[in-house]
Amino acid sequence: MEVNQPAVAPAHDQRVRVALLRVISTIGPLPLLLLAVIIFFSTQESRFYATANILNVSRQATYLTIITLGQALVLMSGGFDLSVGALIAVTSVVSARWMSNFYAGHPEQDVLAVLVGVAAGLLVGLIFGLINGIGVARFKVSPFIMTLGMASIGSGFALYYTGGSPVSGMPPLFTKEIGTGRWLGIPVPIFFAVAAVVVMYFVMNWTRLGRYVYAIGGNTKAAYLSGISVAIFLASVYVICSLLTSLAGILLTARVSSGEPNLGASFALESITAAVVGGVSLRGGEGRIMGAVLGAIFITILTNGMNLIRIESYVQEIAVGVILIVAVIVDRLRDRYRA
Protein backbone atom coordinates (compact mmCIF):
# COMPACT_ATOMS: atom_id res chain seq x y z
CA MET A 1 0.00 0.00 0.00
CA GLU A 2 1.43 3.40 -1.10
CA VAL A 3 1.49 6.18 1.47
CA ASN A 4 1.23 9.78 0.26
CA GLN A 5 4.10 11.95 1.49
CA PRO A 6 3.36 15.52 2.59
CA ALA A 7 4.24 18.26 0.14
CA VAL A 8 7.36 19.48 1.89
CA ALA A 9 9.07 21.02 -1.14
CA PRO A 10 6.44 23.66 -1.88
CA ALA A 11 6.41 24.75 1.77
CA HIS A 12 10.21 24.92 1.80
CA ASP A 13 10.24 26.92 -1.44
CA GLN A 14 7.71 29.30 0.04
CA ARG A 15 9.86 29.85 3.14
CA VAL A 16 12.94 30.53 0.97
CA ARG A 17 10.96 32.98 -1.15
CA VAL A 18 9.67 34.83 1.92
CA ALA A 19 13.17 34.96 3.40
CA LEU A 20 14.62 36.40 0.19
CA LEU A 21 11.86 39.00 -0.04
CA ARG A 22 12.46 39.93 3.59
CA VAL A 23 16.18 40.46 2.93
CA ILE A 24 15.46 42.59 -0.17
CA SER A 25 12.87 44.65 1.67
CA THR A 26 15.35 45.30 4.48
CA ILE A 27 18.64 46.09 2.72
CA GLY A 28 17.44 46.48 -0.87
CA PRO A 29 19.12 45.05 -3.96
CA LEU A 30 21.84 47.72 -4.09
CA PRO A 31 24.67 45.92 -2.22
CA LEU A 32 24.34 42.88 -4.46
CA LEU A 33 24.03 45.06 -7.56
CA LEU A 34 27.10 47.06 -6.55
CA LEU A 35 29.11 43.88 -6.05
CA ALA A 36 27.99 42.58 -9.45
CA VAL A 37 29.03 45.81 -11.18
CA ILE A 38 32.45 45.78 -9.51
CA ILE A 39 33.05 42.16 -10.52
CA PHE A 40 31.90 42.81 -14.10
CA PHE A 41 34.11 45.84 -14.71
CA SER A 42 37.07 44.15 -12.98
CA THR A 43 36.89 41.31 -15.49
CA GLN A 44 36.46 43.65 -18.46
CA GLU A 45 39.20 46.19 -17.72
CA SER A 46 42.31 45.63 -15.60
CA ARG A 47 42.69 49.39 -15.00
CA PHE A 48 39.41 49.37 -13.07
CA TYR A 49 40.96 48.01 -9.88
CA ALA A 50 44.24 49.92 -10.21
CA THR A 51 45.14 52.17 -7.29
CA ALA A 52 45.09 55.28 -9.48
CA ASN A 53 41.56 54.52 -10.69
CA ILE A 54 40.31 53.74 -7.17
CA LEU A 55 41.52 57.16 -6.00
CA ASN A 56 39.96 58.74 -9.08
CA VAL A 57 36.62 57.08 -8.40
CA SER A 58 36.79 58.16 -4.77
CA ARG A 59 37.38 61.76 -5.79
CA GLN A 60 34.60 61.67 -8.39
CA ALA A 61 32.17 60.16 -5.90
CA THR A 62 32.65 63.01 -3.41
CA TYR A 63 30.78 65.59 -5.47
CA LEU A 64 27.78 63.39 -6.20
CA THR A 65 27.75 62.10 -2.63
CA ILE A 66 27.54 65.60 -1.13
CA ILE A 67 24.74 66.59 -3.52
CA THR A 68 22.89 63.32 -2.94
CA LEU A 69 22.92 63.93 0.82
CA GLY A 70 20.88 67.09 0.28
CA GLN A 71 18.68 65.52 -2.36
CA ALA A 72 17.92 62.56 -0.10
CA LEU A 73 16.91 64.96 2.68
CA VAL A 74 14.45 66.70 0.36
CA LEU A 75 13.09 63.38 -0.90
CA MET A 76 12.54 62.17 2.65
CA SER A 77 10.47 65.29 3.30
CA GLY A 78 8.20 64.44 0.38
CA GLY A 79 9.68 66.72 -2.30
CA PHE A 80 12.66 66.85 -4.63
CA ASP A 81 15.05 69.49 -5.95
CA LEU A 82 15.59 69.83 -9.69
CA SER A 83 17.63 73.01 -9.30
CA VAL A 84 20.80 71.41 -7.93
CA GLY A 85 22.45 71.24 -11.35
CA ALA A 86 21.86 74.92 -12.08
CA LEU A 87 22.96 75.83 -8.55
CA ILE A 88 26.29 74.09 -9.19
CA ALA A 89 26.84 76.38 -12.19
CA VAL A 90 25.80 79.57 -10.35
CA THR A 91 27.97 78.70 -7.35
CA SER A 92 30.90 77.98 -9.64
CA VAL A 93 30.82 81.28 -11.55
CA VAL A 94 30.00 83.48 -8.56
CA SER A 95 32.64 81.99 -6.24
CA ALA A 96 35.24 82.03 -9.03
CA ARG A 97 34.48 85.64 -10.00
CA TRP A 98 34.67 86.97 -6.43
CA MET A 99 37.74 84.93 -5.68
CA SER A 100 39.63 85.95 -8.82
CA ASN A 101 38.70 89.64 -8.45
CA PHE A 102 39.94 89.75 -4.86
CA TYR A 103 43.07 87.78 -5.69
CA ALA A 104 43.91 90.10 -8.61
CA GLY A 105 43.86 93.09 -6.28
CA HIS A 106 45.56 91.38 -3.34
CA PRO A 107 47.71 88.49 -4.61
CA GLU A 108 49.53 88.27 -1.28
CA GLN A 109 46.25 87.50 0.52
CA ASP A 110 45.42 84.22 -1.19
CA VAL A 111 43.84 82.69 1.92
CA LEU A 112 41.47 85.62 2.28
CA ALA A 113 40.67 85.45 -1.43
CA VAL A 114 39.68 81.79 -1.06
CA LEU A 115 37.51 82.60 1.96
CA VAL A 116 35.79 85.41 0.06
CA GLY A 117 35.03 83.11 -2.88
CA VAL A 118 33.79 80.30 -0.66
CA ALA A 119 31.56 82.70 1.30
CA ALA A 120 30.10 84.06 -1.95
CA GLY A 121 29.37 80.54 -3.19
CA LEU A 122 27.70 79.47 0.04
CA LEU A 123 25.66 82.68 0.05
CA VAL A 124 24.32 81.74 -3.37
CA GLY A 125 23.30 78.36 -1.96
CA LEU A 126 21.59 80.02 0.98
CA ILE A 127 19.59 82.31 -1.32
CA PHE A 128 18.57 79.43 -3.61
CA GLY A 129 17.53 77.32 -0.64
CA LEU A 130 15.49 80.11 0.94
CA ILE A 131 13.65 80.83 -2.31
CA ASN A 132 12.90 77.15 -2.90
CA GLY A 133 11.94 76.59 0.73
CA ILE A 134 9.66 79.62 1.01
CA GLY A 135 8.01 78.82 -2.30
CA VAL A 136 7.28 75.21 -1.34
CA ALA A 137 6.57 75.64 2.39
CA ARG A 138 4.91 79.07 2.55
CA PHE A 139 3.22 79.51 -0.83
CA LYS A 140 2.52 75.78 -1.39
CA VAL A 141 4.10 75.72 -4.83
CA SER A 142 4.70 72.20 -6.13
CA PRO A 143 8.36 71.19 -5.58
CA PHE A 144 8.49 70.17 -9.23
CA ILE A 145 7.41 73.59 -10.50
CA MET A 146 9.35 75.56 -7.89
CA THR A 147 12.70 73.85 -8.36
CA LEU A 148 12.29 73.53 -12.13
CA GLY A 149 11.70 77.27 -12.32
CA MET A 150 14.76 77.94 -10.17
CA ALA A 151 16.79 75.63 -12.39
CA SER A 152 15.87 77.74 -15.41
CA ILE A 153 16.64 80.97 -13.55
CA GLY A 154 19.98 79.63 -12.33
CA SER A 155 21.09 78.39 -15.75
CA GLY A 156 20.18 81.70 -17.36
CA PHE A 157 21.90 83.71 -14.63
CA ALA A 158 25.14 81.70 -14.87
CA LEU A 159 25.36 82.37 -18.61
CA TYR A 160 24.40 86.04 -18.25
CA TYR A 161 26.85 86.62 -15.39
CA THR A 162 29.81 85.31 -17.40
CA GLY A 163 28.71 85.90 -20.98
CA GLY A 164 29.07 82.16 -21.48
CA SER A 165 32.85 82.22 -20.85
CA PRO A 166 34.71 80.44 -18.02
CA VAL A 167 36.05 82.49 -15.11
CA SER A 168 39.74 82.01 -14.37
CA GLY A 169 42.44 83.66 -12.27
CA MET A 170 41.83 81.90 -8.96
CA PRO A 171 44.71 81.44 -6.49
CA PRO A 172 46.77 78.22 -6.65
CA LEU A 173 45.92 77.62 -3.02
CA PHE A 174 42.37 76.92 -4.18
CA THR A 175 42.96 75.09 -7.45
CA LYS A 176 46.00 73.03 -6.46
CA GLU A 177 45.76 72.54 -2.71
CA ILE A 178 41.99 71.93 -2.61
CA GLY A 179 41.09 70.97 -6.17
CA THR A 180 43.82 68.45 -6.95
CA GLY A 181 45.77 68.31 -3.68
CA ARG A 182 46.05 65.47 -1.21
CA TRP A 183 46.26 65.17 2.55
CA LEU A 184 47.96 62.03 3.83
CA GLY A 185 47.83 60.67 0.30
CA ILE A 186 44.04 61.07 0.10
CA PRO A 187 42.36 63.58 -2.27
CA VAL A 188 41.24 66.64 -0.31
CA PRO A 189 37.57 66.59 -1.47
CA ILE A 190 37.12 63.18 0.18
CA PHE A 191 37.61 64.75 3.61
CA PHE A 192 34.82 67.25 2.89
CA ALA A 193 32.52 64.44 1.73
CA VAL A 194 33.23 62.32 4.82
CA ALA A 195 32.56 65.30 7.08
CA ALA A 196 29.27 66.00 5.28
CA VAL A 197 28.19 62.35 5.61
CA VAL A 198 29.00 62.29 9.34
CA VAL A 199 27.09 65.52 9.99
CA MET A 200 24.04 64.45 7.98
CA TYR A 201 24.03 61.01 9.59
CA PHE A 202 24.01 62.65 13.00
CA VAL A 203 21.27 65.11 11.97
CA MET A 204 18.96 62.44 10.59
CA ASN A 205 19.41 59.96 13.43
CA TRP A 206 19.85 62.03 16.59
CA THR A 207 18.24 65.44 16.10
CA ARG A 208 14.74 66.83 16.08
CA LEU A 209 15.13 67.92 12.46
CA GLY A 210 15.75 64.33 11.37
CA ARG A 211 12.71 62.99 13.21
CA TYR A 212 10.50 65.77 11.89
CA VAL A 213 11.66 65.28 8.30
CA TYR A 214 10.53 61.66 8.42
CA ALA A 215 7.25 62.72 10.03
CA ILE A 216 6.56 65.44 7.45
CA GLY A 217 7.44 63.14 4.56
CA GLY A 218 5.31 60.32 5.92
CA ASN A 219 2.19 62.38 6.61
CA THR A 220 2.35 66.17 6.41
CA LYS A 221 -1.13 66.72 7.82
CA ALA A 222 -0.50 64.46 10.80
CA ALA A 223 2.81 66.21 11.43
CA TYR A 224 1.06 69.58 11.44
CA LEU A 225 -1.67 68.37 13.80
CA SER A 226 0.96 66.99 16.18
CA GLY A 227 2.42 70.46 16.64
CA ILE A 228 5.38 70.37 14.25
CA SER A 229 6.19 73.68 12.53
CA VAL A 230 5.96 72.09 9.11
CA ALA A 231 6.73 75.24 7.09
CA ILE A 232 9.91 76.03 9.04
CA PHE A 233 11.34 72.54 8.90
CA LEU A 234 10.34 72.06 5.27
CA ALA A 235 12.07 75.31 4.29
CA SER A 236 15.12 74.24 6.31
CA VAL A 237 15.36 71.06 4.26
CA TYR A 238 15.70 73.01 1.00
CA VAL A 239 18.25 75.38 2.56
CA ILE A 240 20.41 72.46 3.72
CA CYS A 241 20.16 70.81 0.30
CA SER A 242 21.24 74.02 -1.45
CA LEU A 243 24.14 74.63 0.96
CA LEU A 244 25.44 71.09 0.41
CA THR A 245 25.07 71.56 -3.35
CA SER A 246 27.01 74.83 -3.20
CA LEU A 247 29.76 73.08 -1.24
CA ALA A 248 30.00 70.49 -4.01
CA GLY A 249 29.99 73.28 -6.59
CA ILE A 250 32.92 75.01 -4.86
CA LEU A 251 34.91 71.75 -4.76
CA LEU A 252 34.12 71.11 -8.43
CA THR A 253 35.25 74.62 -9.32
CA ALA A 254 38.55 73.96 -7.58
CA ARG A 255 38.85 70.70 -9.47
CA VAL A 256 38.35 72.21 -12.96
CA SER A 257 40.30 75.37 -11.97
CA SER A 258 37.68 77.72 -13.43
CA GLY A 259 34.15 78.94 -12.94
CA GLU A 260 32.06 77.10 -15.53
CA PRO A 261 28.55 78.36 -16.45
CA ASN A 262 27.63 74.90 -17.77
CA LEU A 263 28.98 72.89 -14.86
CA GLY A 264 26.84 70.24 -13.16
CA ALA A 265 24.01 69.87 -15.67
CA SER A 266 23.57 66.14 -15.00
CA PHE A 267 23.59 66.25 -11.21
CA ALA A 268 19.83 66.69 -10.78
CA LEU A 269 19.06 63.35 -12.44
CA GLU A 270 22.08 61.60 -10.98
CA SER A 271 21.41 62.71 -7.40
CA ILE A 272 17.76 61.65 -7.54
CA THR A 273 18.78 58.33 -9.09
CA ALA A 274 21.47 57.75 -6.46
CA ALA A 275 19.07 58.50 -3.60
CA VAL A 276 16.28 56.31 -4.96
CA VAL A 277 18.67 53.46 -5.77
CA GLY A 278 19.91 53.80 -2.19
CA GLY A 279 16.43 53.16 -0.81
CA VAL A 280 15.04 56.68 -0.39
CA SER A 281 11.36 56.64 -1.30
CA LEU A 282 9.99 59.14 -3.81
CA ARG A 283 6.83 59.34 -1.70
CA GLY A 284 8.75 60.66 1.32
CA GLY A 285 9.14 59.55 4.92
CA GLU A 286 11.51 56.69 4.17
CA GLY A 287 15.22 56.28 3.52
CA ARG A 288 18.62 56.24 5.14
CA ILE A 289 21.62 58.51 4.69
CA MET A 290 24.07 55.62 4.27
CA GLY A 291 21.82 54.10 1.62
CA ALA A 292 21.94 57.37 -0.34
CA VAL A 293 25.73 57.46 0.01
CA LEU A 294 25.96 53.90 -1.29
CA GLY A 295 23.72 54.89 -4.20
CA ALA A 296 26.04 57.77 -5.11
CA ILE A 297 29.04 55.44 -5.00
CA PHE A 298 27.20 52.97 -7.22
CA ILE A 299 26.38 55.60 -9.86
CA THR A 300 29.99 56.84 -9.83
CA ILE A 301 31.45 53.35 -10.17
CA LEU A 302 29.03 52.55 -12.97
CA THR A 303 29.95 55.73 -14.86
CA ASN A 304 33.66 55.18 -14.33
CA GLY A 305 33.44 51.58 -15.51
CA MET A 306 31.51 52.53 -18.64
CA ASN A 307 34.13 55.19 -19.41
CA LEU A 308 36.94 52.65 -19.06
CA ILE A 309 35.33 50.18 -21.45
CA ARG A 310 34.60 53.07 -23.85
CA ILE A 311 30.83 53.21 -23.77
CA GLU A 312 29.54 56.38 -25.43
CA SER A 313 28.26 59.20 -23.21
CA TYR A 314 24.76 59.13 -24.64
CA VAL A 315 24.52 55.41 -23.88
CA GLN A 316 25.56 56.21 -20.32
CA GLU A 317 22.69 58.70 -20.05
CA ILE A 318 20.32 55.97 -21.22
CA ALA A 319 21.73 53.65 -18.56
CA VAL A 320 21.19 56.19 -15.76
CA GLY A 321 17.60 56.76 -16.91
CA VAL A 322 16.90 53.03 -17.01
CA ILE A 323 18.39 52.59 -13.53
CA LEU A 324 16.12 55.35 -12.17
CA ILE A 325 13.01 53.72 -13.62
CA VAL A 326 14.00 50.28 -12.35
CA ALA A 327 14.77 51.72 -8.90
CA VAL A 328 11.30 53.27 -8.70
CA ILE A 329 9.71 49.97 -9.74
CA VAL A 330 11.74 48.11 -7.11
CA ASP A 331 10.67 50.70 -4.53
CA ARG A 332 7.02 50.03 -5.32
CA LEU A 333 7.52 46.27 -5.24
CA ARG A 334 9.24 46.53 -1.85
CA ASP A 335 6.21 48.34 -0.46
CA ARG A 336 3.92 45.68 -1.89
CA TYR A 337 5.97 42.80 -0.44
CA ARG A 338 6.12 44.52 2.96
CA ALA A 339 2.35 44.77 2.94
N, C-alpha and C positions, 0 to 999 in steps of 0.2 A: 504494500500500500504506500502510495507516494504522498509525502507530507509537504504542504506548501510552506515555503520559507518566507518570512516577512520581508517586505521591500525596504531593505536597509540602505541600498545605494541611493535611491532618490532622496531619502532623508539626509544622508551624508552630504550629497551634492547641494542640497538646500542650505545646510549649515555652512558649507564652504562659501557658497554664494553670499549669504548674509554676512559672514565674517569679512569677505573682500569688500563688500559694499560699505561695511562699517569702517574699515580702514580708509577707504577712499573718501568717505564723508568726513572723516576726522582730519587727515593730513592732506587730502587732495592728491591729484595725480602728478603734481609738479615735481616732487623729488625723484620719482621714477623717470619722468620725462626728461629732467635735467641730466640724470645719469645716462640715459639712452643717447642724448645729444652729444655728451662728452665722449662716450665710447665711439659713436659714429664718426665724429670729426677726427678723433685720435687715430682711427684706422685709415682715414682718407688722406690725412695730411700730417706728416711728421712734425712740421713746425708748430702745430697746434699746441702741443704740450711742452714746447721749448720754454725756458725760463723767461726769455725776452718777451714772448707772446703772452705768457701768464701775467707778467707785469703790465703789459699793454692792455690786456683785458681788464685787469683790476683798475687801471686808471680810467679806461672808458666807462666802466660800470659806475664810477663815482658820480658822474653827472646825472645819469638816468636814475640812480638810486636816490639822490637828494630830491630830485623832482618828484619821483614816485612816492616818497614819504608824504609830501604835501598833497599829491593827488589822492592817495589812499585816505588821508584824513578827510578830504572833501567827499569822497565816495562813501565813507562810513557815515557821514552826516546826511546822506540822501541826495547829494548833488554831484557835480563834476565840474572841472575847470578846463575849458577849451582854449583859454588865453595863455597858457604857460609857454607855448612856443613863441608867441609874439612878445611876451614879457622877457624871454631870454634875449631877443634881439634888442629891445628897448634898453634893457639893463646893460647890454654889451656896449652900445654906442654912447649912452650917457656916461657910464663909468669911465670908458676910454677917453671921451672928449674932456671931461673934467680933470682926469688924471694927467693927460698929455698937456693940457693948457697950463696946469699948475707946475708941472715938471719943466716945461719950456721956460717959465719965468723964474723958477727956483730949482735949478738942476742939482744943487747941493742938498736939497731937502727931499730926497727921494722917498723916505719913509712917510713923510707928511703927504706927499703927492699920492702915494698908494692909499693912505687912509682917506683922503678927500675923494678919490675915485670910488673906493668901496662904499663910503657913506652915501655918495650920490646914487650908486646902484641899488643899495638897500632902500633908500628913500623912494625910488621908483617902485620897488616891490611893495612897499607900504601903501603907496597911493593906489596902485592897481588893486591890492587886496581890499582896501577900504571901499573903493568904488564897487567892486564885485560883491563884497559882503553887504554893504548898505542896499544895493540894488536887489539882492536876493532876499535878505532878511527883513529889511524895512519896507520896501516897495513891492515885495512878493513877485518880482520878475523871475521867470523860469531860468534856472541855472544855464540851460542850453542857450537861450537867447542872450542872457546877460554876458556870459563869458565869450560867446561867439562874437557879439558886438565889440567887446573889449579886445578880442583878438584882431579884428579888422582895424580898430583904432590904433592899436599898438604897432601893427605891421606898417600902416600908413605913416605913423609918426616916426618910426625908425628910418624909413626911406627919406622922409621930408627933412629930418634933423641932420642927415649926413649927405643928402643929395644922391644917395645910392652908392657912395664911395666908402671904403673902409676907413676907420680912424686909427692912425698910428702915432708913434712918438711917446709911448709909455715907458716908464723907467725899467731898466733891466732887473731891478729888484722884484718887480711884479711879473715880468714875462719869463725870466730865467729861474728865479728862486722859487716862485709859486707855481708858475705854469708848467715848467719842465724839470724843476728841481726835485731833489730827493732828500729825505731825512732818514738817517739810519738805513739807507739803501732802499727805502720805500717811497714811491711817488707822493709828493706833498698833498695832492687832492684827496688821497685815500684817508688821511688823518681827518680832514674836514667831513668826509662822508661818514666815517666811524663815529665822530662826535655827534653828527646829526642823528644817526640811528640810535645812539644811546639816549640822547635827549628825548627823541620822539617815543622811544620805547617806555621811558620813565613817565612821560606825559600821558600816554594812552593806558598805562597799567596802574599808575599810582596817584593820579591827580583827579580832581573834580572835572576838569575839562574832558579828560578821556572818558569818564563814566557818562557825562552828559552828551558827548558826541554819539556814543552808542545809543543812548536813550532817544535822542532827537532823530537819528537815522532810523531807528526801529519803529517809532510811533511819535510823530511830532506833536500831535494833539494831546496824547497822554503825557508827554514831557511837559507841555505847557500847563496842563491841569495839575501836574504834580509840583508846580512852583518853579520850574526851571526858566530862567530868562533866555528863551529860545533865540530871540533876535540877536542878543549880545554874543552868545556862544557860537551861533551860526556865522555871524560876521567875523568872529575871531578865527574860525576855521579857514576862511578865505584869505585872511591876512597872513596867517602862518604859512599857508600854501604858497602865496606870492613871495614871501620873504625867503623861503627855502628855494624857490625857483630863481630868485635874483641871486642868491648865493651860488647856485649852479652856473648862472649866467656869468658871474664875475670870474669863477674858476675857468670856465670855457674861454672867456676873453683872454685870460692869462695864457691859456694853452695855445691859442691861435695867434697870440701876440698882436691882436688888432681888434677894434670894435667893428663887428660885422652886422650890417642891417638885415641880413638874411639868415642869421644864425638861429639854429634851434627849431626850424620849421616842423620837424617830424616828432618833436617831443610830446606834443599833446596826445597823439595816437599811441606812441610807445609807452608813455607813462600810464595811460588808462589800461592798455593791454597788460603791462607788467603787474599792475595792481590786481586786475581781475584774474589773471593767471595765478597770482599768489593767493587767491582765495577771498579777496575783498568783493563783497556783493554789490552789484549795480543798484540794488534796491535800498541799500543803506543798512546801518545797524549791525553789520557783520564784517569781520576781517581782522587780521593781525598784522602788526608792523613787520615782523620778521618774515611773514609770508610775502608781503609786498617787496621787501628787500630781495628775497629769493627770486621773485618774479623779474625784477630788474636785472639781476645777474643772469637769469635764463635768457632774456631777450638780448643782452649784450653778448653772451657766449654764442648764441645762435647767429647773430649778425657777424661776429668775428669769424666764426667757422665758415659761413657762406662766402665771406670775402676771401678767405684763404683758398677755398676750392673754386674761386672765380665764378661765382654766381652773380649774374647781372643785378644792378641795383633795383631795377623795376620788378624783378622777380622777388627780391627781398621784401619789397613793399607788399607784394601779393601775399607772401608768407606771413608777415605780421598781421595783415587783415584777416587771413584765414585763422590764425591762432586766436585772435580776439573773438571771432565768431564761435569757434570751438569752445573757448573758455566760458563764454556766456551760456552755451548749451550745457556744458558740464555743470556750471553753477546751478542751472535750473534742475538738472537731473539729481544733483546732490540734495536739493531741497525736497524733491519728490521722494527720494529714497529715505531721507530722514523722517518724513511723514509716514 
